[in-house]
Amino acid sequence: MINIKNRKVFIETYGCQMNEYDTELVKAILSKEGYSFVQDELAADIVMLNTCAIREHAHRKVYGRIHEIKHNRNGAPVKFGLLGCMATNLRSELLETQNLKIDFIAGPDSYKRLPDLIAQCYETEAKHYDLTLSEYETYSDIYPQHKKGVNAWLAVSRGCNNFCTFCVVPYTRGRERSRSPENVVEEVQRLAAEGFKQVTLLGQNVNSYRHEEADFAHLLEKVSEVKGIERIRFTSPHPKDFPRHLLKVIATNPKVCKQVHLPLQAGNNRILELMNRSYTKEEFLDLVAETRSTIPGVALSTDIIVGFCSETNAEFEDTIDVLQRVEFDWAFTFKYSERKQTMASRKFPDDVSDETKKERIMRLTEIQKEITLKKNQAHIGETYEVLMEEGAPTNPPDISVGRADNNKLIIIPKNGHVPGDFVDIRITGATPHALKGTPARS
């Protein structure tokens, strides 16, 4: 084994919140073995990219980034490692590609093996990898090295059993498994002791959480009992897993935020069936109606894919119809892009032109922008309790930012409040992207 006492690691994360959480797990695992982490890639002995297989052209971005880092280092020795979903999804390509000079590869269930893989790549020139998918690994025995802040990510389950035909997650992260409620609560208690005010519970299909007799509604209740945690959010759910008792917990528990993400993906029943989404347009609209009647004032968000295999103009109009009837508070929209290993890539031709996809997403985006602005303007004059957050480095120095319970971003003049403070804010203005306000007078 090599002496790793002074080995410095730089890690860069792509993709979803689960990847952010996994990076925190990796840092905890390697820190325990004596590694340290640096913010400058040029100062690192080891560079790791925690990759995503979901985003369009993600692999091109990663390949380009590897070449960029190597160019910037100007020949200085470095070991390169690829982690995450792309590592699993493109295993053959990565193992056969010579010009990238990747030294080690680890899939999402193999992070405990990283110390061994890194040591091996210093001993031999061969490419070392572990891309095993586990039926049991939840990392419940690892306490992540959380990034300081107001919110902490916390994975309560891993993997997915849904097998939506467009999605690669079951093939890159394996089958669904959940941590025990006791183990989750223990981590939340440690987070509260570190000063976090909010936790966001994560899972590829978080609301299908099940451990013995405990379901997701039970887990929310148990987490809400932890003193010091004031807000609980969760992502990403599936519309098929919103039983009425879960909606009631969201409605009645003061710590559970009144914002629900309902990924529509498409508004046409034939396309939904091709996607294997397990609900119809009508069932989705019924769920929206029940959610709004059970949780007054709830904010709703969604995901939509345009240009899925064989989607016609008329079928796309069904998606527009749902968008206009529901009036989501905001929507995340994507052009369909084929992913290796998925059922869609094996069974359906990607036959909607890129030009058509662009036209559809532009139209959808414009409609949603108008809806979001209208929804935001309706909040002018209202007062919200806002949890102040760290602003982006690019924000003007004279503003502060925070979020209301409904997850809407609120911008206020800087006035001495710091991240973690709760401040009553009166809304004075709105854009399609944020609300503007000032501290309410007592």
matplotlib code that plots the C-alpha trace (Angstrom):
import matplotlib.pyplot as plt

x = [0.0, 1.1, 1.7, -1.3, -0.7, -0.3, -2.4, -4.6, -7.9, -10.0, -13.6, -16.0, -19.7, -22.2, -25.9, -28.5, -28.7, -28.1, -24.7, -24.0, -24.8, -22.6, -19.7, -20.2, -20.1, -16.9, -15.2, -16.1, -14.7, -11.5, -10.9, -11.1, -8.2, -6.0, -6.8, -7.4, -9.5, -8.5, -10.5, -7.9, -7.6, -4.0, -3.0, -4.4, -2.6, -5.9, -8.8, -12.2, -15.3, -18.6, -20.6, -24.2, -25.8, -29.1, -28.1, -27.8, -24.3, -23.0, -20.3, -18.9, -18.7, -16.8, -14.4, -13.8, -13.2, -10.7, -8.7, -9.0, -7.6, -4.7, -3.9, -4.0, -1.7, 1.0, 2.2, 2.2, 1.4, -2.1, -4.4, -7.8, -10.9, -14.5, -17.4, -21.1, -23.8, -21.8, -19.2, -21.8, -23.7, -20.6, -18.5, -17.4, -16.5, -14.6, -12.6, -11.7, -10.9, -7.2, -6.7, -8.5, -6.0, -8.5, -6.8, -9.8, -13.6, -16.2, -20.0, -22.4, -22.4, -18.6, -17.4, -16.2, -13.7, -12.2, -9.2, -8.2, -8.8, -6.7, -3.9, -3.9, -3.6, -0.4, 1.0, 0.2, -0.6, -3.7, -7.2, -8.8, -12.6, -15.5, -18.9, -20.9, -24.6, -25.6, -29.1, -28.2, -25.8, -27.3, -24.2, -26.2, -22.9, -21.2, -21.8, -21.3, -18.9, -21.6, -21.0, -21.8, -24.9, -28.6, -29.8, -28.4, -29.1, -29.9, -30.5, -33.2, -33.2, -31.2, -32.0, -35.3, -37.8, -39.9, -38.1, -39.4, -38.4, -36.4, -34.5, -31.2, -31.3, -32.3, -29.3, -26.8, -28.0, -29.6, -32.8, -34.6, -33.6, -34.3, -32.6, -34.2, -36.2, -33.9, -30.8, -32.2, -33.3, -29.8, -28.3, -30.9, -30.1, -26.4, -27.3, -29.3, -26.4, -24.2, -26.6, -28.6, -32.1, -33.5, -33.1, -34.0, -34.8, -33.5, -34.3, -34.6, -38.3, -38.3, -41.9, -41.9, -39.6, -40.5, -38.6, -40.5, -43.8, -42.6, -43.7, -42.6, -45.4, -44.1, -40.6, -41.6, -43.3, -40.2, -37.8, -40.1, -39.7, -36.0, -35.4, -33.5, -34.7, -37.3, -38.1, -38.3, -38.3, -38.1, -37.2, -37.8, -41.1, -43.3, -47.0, -48.0, -46.8, -49.0, -51.5, -54.0, -52.3, -49.0, -50.8, -52.4, -49.0, -47.7, -50.8, -50.8, -47.2, -45.8, -42.2, -43.0, -42.9, -46.0, -44.4, -44.9, -43.0, -45.2, -43.2, -45.7, -43.1, -45.9, -49.6, -50.7, -51.8, -50.1, -46.8, -47.2, -47.7, -44.6, -42.7, -44.1, -45.2, -48.1, -50.7, -52.9, -53.4, -56.7, -55.2, -52.5, -55.1, -57.1, -53.9, -53.3, -56.9, -56.6, -53.3, -54.6, -57.8, -55.8, -52.9, -54.4, -51.9, -49.5, -46.9, -46.6, -43.6, -43.0, -40.7, -41.6, -39.9, -40.7, -40.1, -40.2, -40.1, -42.9, -44.6, -46.9, -47.8, -51.3, -49.9, -47.6, -50.7, -52.0, -48.9, -49.6, -53.2, -52.1, -49.6, -52.3, -54.9, -52.7, -50.7, -47.6, -45.6, -42.6, -41.5, -38.2, -38.3, -36.1, -35.7, -35.8, -32.3, -31.6, -29.6, -27.7, -29.2, -32.7, -35.7, -36.5, -33.1, -33.6, -37.3, -38.2, -36.4, -35.6, -37.6, -38.6, -36.3, -34.1, -35.7, -39.1, -37.9, -36.4, -39.7, -41.7, -39.5, -39.4, -43.2, -43.6, -41.0, -42.8, -46.2, -44.7, -42.9, -46.2, -47.8, -45.0, -45.1, -48.8, -48.5, -45.7, -47.5, -50.4, -48.1, -47.5, -48.7, -48.5, -46.0, -43.9, -41.5, -38.3, -35.3, -32.2, -29.6, -26.1, -26.4, -24.6, -21.2, -22.5, -25.3, -25.0, -23.4, -26.4, -29.0, -29.8, -31.8, -33.9, -36.8, -40.4, -42.0, -43.3, -39.7, -40.0, -36.8, -37.2, -34.7, -34.5, -32.1, -29.1, -29.9, -27.8, -29.6, -27.4, -28.0, -30.1, -32.2, -35.9, -37.3, -40.9, -40.8, -43.6, -43.6, -43.4, -42.6, -42.3, -40.5, -40.8, -37.7, -38.2, -40.2, -38.9, -39.6, -38.7, -38.8, -42.3, -42.9, -43.9]
y = [0.0, 3.5, 6.3, 8.5, 10.8, 14.0, 13.0, 15.9, 15.2, 17.5, 16.3, 17.9, 17.0, 16.9, 16.3, 15.8, 16.3, 12.6, 13.1, 16.0, 13.7, 10.9, 13.4, 14.1, 10.3, 10.0, 12.8, 11.1, 7.7, 9.1, 11.6, 8.6, 7.1, 10.2, 12.0, 15.8, 17.8, 20.9, 23.4, 23.9, 21.2, 22.2, 21.5, 18.0, 14.7, 13.0, 14.4, 12.8, 13.7, 12.5, 12.1, 12.0, 9.9, 11.8, 15.2, 15.6, 15.2, 14.7, 12.4, 14.9, 17.5, 15.1, 14.1, 17.8, 18.6, 15.8, 17.1, 20.7, 19.7, 17.8, 20.7, 23.2, 21.0, 21.1, 17.6, 17.6, 14.0, 13.3, 10.3, 10.6, 8.8, 8.7, 8.1, 8.0, 7.1, 7.7, 5.4, 2.6, 3.5, 3.8, 1.1, -0.5, 2.7, 4.0, 0.8, 0.7, 4.4, 4.9, 8.6, 9.7, 7.9, 7.3, 5.5, 4.2, 4.0, 3.5, 3.2, 4.6, 1.4, 1.0, 4.1, 2.1, 0.5, 3.8, 3.6, 0.2, 1.3, 4.5, 2.5, -0.1, 2.6, 3.8, 0.3, -0.6, 1.2, -0.9, 0.7, -0.3, -0.3, -1.6, -1.1, -3.6, -2.8, -3.8, -4.9, -3.8, -0.9, 2.3, 3.7, 3.9, 3.3, 6.4, 9.9, 12.3, 15.2, 17.8, 21.1, 23.8, 25.7, 26.0, 22.9, 19.4, 16.6, 13.2, 10.1, 7.9, 5.4, 4.4, 2.9, 2.7, -0.1, 1.9, 1.3, 4.3, 3.6, 6.8, 6.6, 5.0, 5.1, 1.5, 0.4, 2.8, 2.8, -0.6, -1.7, 0.3, -0.1, 2.0, 2.9, 2.3, 5.2, 5.0, 5.4, 8.3, 10.1, 9.5, 11.4, 14.2, 14.6, 15.0, 17.5, 19.5, 19.5, 20.9, 23.8, 22.8, 24.2, 22.3, 18.8, 17.6, 13.8, 12.3, 9.2, 8.3, 7.7, 9.1, 8.7, 5.0, 4.7, 1.5, -0.1, -3.0, -1.4, 2.2, 4.2, 7.7, 9.4, 7.7, 8.7, 12.4, 12.3, 10.8, 13.3, 16.2, 15.2, 16.1, 19.4, 22.0, 21.0, 23.6, 22.6, 19.3, 18.9, 15.9, 15.0, 13.4, 11.7, 9.8, 10.6, 7.0, 7.1, 9.8, 8.1, 10.3, 9.8, 11.2, 14.3, 14.7, 14.6, 17.3, 19.4, 19.1, 18.8, 22.3, 21.3, 19.6, 22.3, 22.9, 22.4, 19.2, 18.1, 16.1, 15.0, 14.9, 14.0, 14.0, 14.8, 12.3, 8.8, 6.9, 8.6, 8.0, 4.4, 4.2, 5.9, 3.3, 6.0, 3.9, 6.8, 8.5, 12.2, 12.0, 10.3, 12.9, 15.7, 13.9, 13.8, 17.5, 18.3, 16.1, 17.6, 21.1, 20.3, 18.5, 21.1, 24.6, 27.0, 24.2, 25.1, 22.6, 22.0, 19.4, 17.8, 17.6, 15.8, 17.0, 15.0, 11.5, 8.8, 9.1, 12.0, 13.8, 17.5, 16.6, 14.5, 17.4, 19.6, 17.3, 18.3, 21.9, 21.3, 19.8, 22.7, 25.3, 23.5, 22.8, 26.0, 24.7, 27.2, 26.3, 23.5, 21.9, 21.1, 18.8, 17.7, 13.9, 12.5, 8.8, 7.1, 3.8, 0.8, 2.2, 0.4, 3.3, 3.1, -0.6, -0.5, 2.9, 5.0, 8.6, 9.9, 13.4, 15.9, 18.1, 21.2, 20.0, 19.4, 22.9, 24.4, 22.5, 23.3, 27.0, 27.1, 25.2, 27.4, 30.6, 29.4, 28.3, 31.6, 33.5, 31.1, 31.5, 35.2, 35.3, 32.9, 35.0, 38.3, 36.9, 36.8, 40.6, 42.0, 38.7, 38.1, 34.9, 33.5, 33.2, 31.1, 33.1, 31.3, 31.8, 33.8, 32.9, 34.4, 36.3, 38.0, 41.8, 42.6, 44.7, 41.8, 38.8, 35.7, 33.2, 30.8, 30.7, 27.4, 27.0, 27.0, 30.3, 32.3, 35.7, 38.6, 41.3, 44.3, 43.2, 44.3, 42.3, 39.0, 35.9, 32.4, 30.4, 33.4, 33.2, 36.6, 37.8, 39.3, 41.2, 40.6, 43.8, 42.6, 39.5, 38.2, 34.8, 33.7, 35.2, 37.2, 40.5, 41.8, 43.8, 42.8, 43.2, 45.8, 44.4]
z = [0.0, -0.8, 1.8, 1.3, 4.3, 2.2, -0.9, -2.0, -3.7, -6.0, -6.7, -9.1, -9.1, -11.9, -12.0, -9.3, -5.6, -5.1, -6.7, -4.4, -1.4, -2.8, -3.1, 0.6, 1.3, -0.8, 1.2, 4.5, 3.3, 2.0, 4.9, 7.3, 5.3, 5.6, 2.3, 2.3, -0.1, -2.1, -4.0, -6.7, -9.3, -10.0, -6.4, -6.4, -6.6, -7.5, -9.5, -9.4, -11.4, -10.0, -13.1, -14.3, -17.1, -17.1, -18.6, -22.4, -23.7, -20.1, -21.3, -23.8, -21.0, -18.8, -21.5, -22.4, -18.7, -18.3, -21.3, -20.0, -16.6, -18.1, -20.4, -17.5, -15.4, -18.2, -17.6, -13.8, -12.6, -11.5, -11.1, -12.6, -11.3, -12.6, -10.2, -10.5, -13.0, -16.2, -14.9, -14.7, -17.9, -20.2, -18.5, -21.8, -23.5, -20.5, -20.0, -23.7, -24.2, -24.1, -24.8, -21.7, -19.4, -16.6, -13.7, -11.7, -12.0, -9.3, -9.6, -7.1, -5.0, -4.8, -3.0, 0.0, -2.3, -3.4, -1.0, -2.5, -6.1, -5.6, -4.0, -6.8, -9.5, -7.8, -7.9, -11.5, -14.7, -15.3, -15.1, -11.8, -11.4, -9.4, -11.1, -9.0, -8.4, -4.9, -3.7, -0.2, 0.0, 1.5, 3.1, 6.3, 8.3, 6.7, 8.0, 5.1, 5.2, 4.7, 3.1, 5.7, 5.1, 5.9, 4.0, 4.1, 1.6, 3.1, 1.0, 2.6, -0.3, -3.3, -6.7, -8.5, -9.4, -11.9, -15.1, -17.0, -20.6, -21.0, -17.7, -17.0, -13.2, -12.6, -14.7, -13.1, -9.5, -9.2, -7.5, -4.8, -1.1, 1.9, 5.1, 8.5, 10.0, 13.1, 11.0, 9.1, 12.3, 13.8, 10.8, 11.1, 14.8, 13.9, 11.3, 13.7, 16.2, 13.5, 13.0, 9.9, 9.9, 6.9, 5.5, 2.1, 1.9, -1.3, -3.3, -7.0, -6.0, -2.5, -1.7, -2.4, 0.7, 2.6, 5.5, 7.1, 8.2, 7.8, 4.7, 3.7, 5.6, 8.8, 8.0, 7.6, 11.0, 12.7, 11.1, 12.1, 15.8, 15.7, 17.6, 15.7, 12.2, 11.2, 7.6, 5.7, 1.9, -0.3, -3.9, -6.3, -5.9, -8.4, -8.9, -8.3, -4.7, -3.1, -0.9, 0.9, 4.3, 2.9, 1.5, 5.0, 6.7, 4.3, 5.0, 8.8, 9.8, 10.3, 9.5, 6.2, 3.5, 1.5, -1.9, -4.0, -7.1, -9.4, -12.5, -15.4, -18.2, -20.8, -21.1, -23.6, -22.6, -25.4, -24.7, -21.0, -21.7, -23.9, -21.1, -18.6, -16.3, -14.8, -14.8, -17.3, -18.0, -16.2, -13.2, -13.0, -13.1, -10.3, -8.2, -8.7, -7.7, -4.5, -3.6, -3.9, -1.9, 0.8, 1.0, 0.6, -1.0, -2.0, -4.6, -7.4, -9.7, -12.5, -15.0, -18.7, -21.6, -25.1, -28.3, -26.8, -29.4, -32.0, -30.2, -32.7, -32.7, -31.5, -28.6, -27.6, -27.5, -24.7, -22.7, -23.3, -22.2, -18.8, -18.4, -18.8, -16.8, -13.8, -13.8, -12.1, -10.1, -12.1, -14.5, -15.5, -19.2, -21.2, -24.8, -25.1, -25.5, -25.9, -23.2, -23.6, -21.8, -21.5, -22.8, -25.1, -26.7, -27.4, -28.5, -29.9, -32.6, -31.6, -34.6, -33.5, -35.2, -33.1, -34.7, -33.7, -30.1, -30.0, -31.2, -28.7, -25.7, -26.6, -26.8, -23.5, -21.8, -22.9, -21.7, -18.3, -18.0, -18.3, -15.8, -13.3, -13.5, -12.9, -9.9, -8.5, -8.9, -7.0, -3.9, -3.9, -0.6, 1.2, 4.1, 4.3, 6.9, 4.9, 5.7, 4.7, 2.5, 1.2, -2.0, -5.2, -5.7, -8.7, -6.7, -6.3, -2.9, -1.7, -1.7, 0.4, -0.6, 1.1, 0.5, 1.7, 2.8, -0.7, -2.0, -3.9, -4.0, -2.3, -2.8, -0.2, 0.4, 2.6, 6.1, 8.5, 8.4, 8.0, 6.5, 8.9, 10.1, 9.8, 8.7, 8.0, 4.5, 2.8, -0.9, -3.0, -6.5, -8.7, -11.8, -13.5, -11.5, -8.0, -5.6, -4.2, -0.7, 2.4, 6.1, 7.4, 10.0, 13.4]

ax = plt.figure().add_subplot(projection="3d")
ax.plot(x, y, z, "-o")
ax.set_aspect("equal")
plt.show()
